[in-house]
């Protein structure tokens, strides 16, 4: 199974995705860059692996699974 990625606003709220595998990671980064550019860089959009149990959360910082710590 390939990794699942999302584009997150402020690193916490998924705004686009999921994207799958290496190609998906590249596509997600393109989306994140476009969103950041459209907002003049005021809002940070980042790509992160999605929590397998809580699709709206980044895997490394899922509050329910990892207590909000990587």
Secondary structure, DSSP 8 states (H G I E B T S, - for coil): ---EEEEEETTTEEEEEEEEHHHHHHHHHHHHHHHHHHTTTSS-EEEEEB-SS-TTSBGGG-HHHHTT--
